Amino acid sequence: MIDLYTWATPNGRKVSILLEELGLDYRVHAVDIGAGDQFKPEFLAVSPNNRIPAIADGDITLMESGAIMLYLATKADRLLPKLLSAPLSSESVQTLTESNSYWHVMEWLMWQMGGLGPMLGQTHHFVKYNQGKSPYAEERYLKETHRLYGVLEKRLESRAYIVDEYSIADIAVWPWISRFEWQTIDLDRYPNVKRWYCEIARRPAVQKGYQVPMFVNDVPMP
Ligand SMILES: N[C@@H](CCC(=O)N[C@@H](CS)C(=O)NCC(=O)O)C(=O)O
């Protein structure tokens, strides 16, 4: 049984959606970050950076959603292409392709962790919660938000999913896009993102994982 420490935010939902997709047993611990639960010693023992999500599985505890997703997908051996051990050259074309897909999933997972998440988080802070306080920051982060949507739009131009098949790359990015209204994004401007977003939104595991640790609102649909 995996213990999941989470709250109803994009980073938290990345992990609850993945757990639902993988069909792994888990127990939910709600960490109310608005009430300061993330600073309690019992939570800091699992997540020393005082941020959700975090998990405990047997004798391992993990913070950082990207690391948690890699751990869970590796554990279940699903939603992450196989990594071929080096040297690659002696392997068949088929396995080489699989290994390339692994690195592309890593590439887009890192893009989400290092770019999309942190930048859209700033947009939420300035545009949704503190509108009018810093026109400079609003303009800066909205511009960056549109740039990032443009990058995703282009990536999805000739693909159903971010990398070949549905993977943890899609699950990492999707909850951030689900806040398109907070970001004042009109998804009609990004038709490939809209098509991808709506398809993933209809998955039963996504519908269920979105409502962890509690119901806040229905999955937003454009
Ligand atoms: N890079 C971290 C970011 C986690 C993060 O920022 N979590 C937010 C909620 S989405 C949080 O716990 N905030 C609490 C705080 O700032 O004290 C991850 O991907 O897990």
The ligand as an SDF file (V2000), in Angstrom:
LIG
                    3D

 20 19  0  0  0  0  0  0  0  0999 V2000
    8.7950   20.6610   -7.9190 N   0  0  0  0  0  0  0  0  0  0  0  0
    7.8070   20.2480   -6.9710 C   0  0  0  0  0  0  0  0  0  0  0  0
    6.8350   21.3840   -6.7440 C   0  0  0  0  0  0  0  0  0  0  0  0
    5.8040   21.0320   -5.7050 C   0  0  0  0  0  0  0  0  0  0  0  0
    4.9660   22.2360   -5.3370 C   0  0  0  0  0  0  0  0  0  0  0  0
    5.2600   23.3810   -5.7040 O   0  0  0  0  0  0  0  0  0  0  0  0
    3.8950   21.9730   -4.5880 N   0  0  0  0  0  0  0  0  0  0  0  0
    3.0390   23.0440   -4.1230 C   0  0  0  0  0  0  0  0  0  0  0  0
    1.5910   22.7680   -4.4690 C   0  0  0  0  0  0  0  0  0  0  0  0
    1.3680   22.5510   -6.2180 S   0  0  0  0  0  0  0  0  0  0  0  0
    3.1450   23.1310   -2.6110 C   0  0  0  0  0  0  0  0  0  0  0  0
    3.2090   22.1240   -1.9420 O   0  0  0  0  0  0  0  0  0  0  0  0
    3.1740   24.3410   -2.0550 N   0  0  0  0  0  0  0  0  0  0  0  0
    3.2660   24.5220   -0.6410 C   0  0  0  0  0  0  0  0  0  0  0  0
    4.1530   25.6500   -0.2540 C   0  0  0  0  0  0  0  0  0  0  0  0
    4.6060   26.3930   -1.1350 O   0  0  0  0  0  0  0  0  0  0  0  0
    4.4110   25.8200    0.9410 O   0  0  0  0  0  0  0  0  0  0  0  0
    7.0750   18.9910   -7.4830 C   0  0  0  0  0  0  0  0  0  0  0  0
    6.9130   18.9070   -8.7080 O   0  0  0  0  0  0  0  0  0  0  0  0
    6.6900   18.1360   -6.6830 O   0  0  0  0  0  0  0  0  0  0  0  0
  1  2  1  0
  2  3  1  0
  2 18  1  0
  3  4  1  0
  4  5  1  0
  5  6  2  0
  5  7  1  0
  7  8  1  0
  8  9  1  0
  8 11  1  0
  9 10  1  0
 11 12  2  0
 11 13  1  0
 13 14  1  0
 14 15  1  0
 15 16  2  0
 15 17  1  0
 18 19  2  0
 18 20  1  0
M  END
$$$$
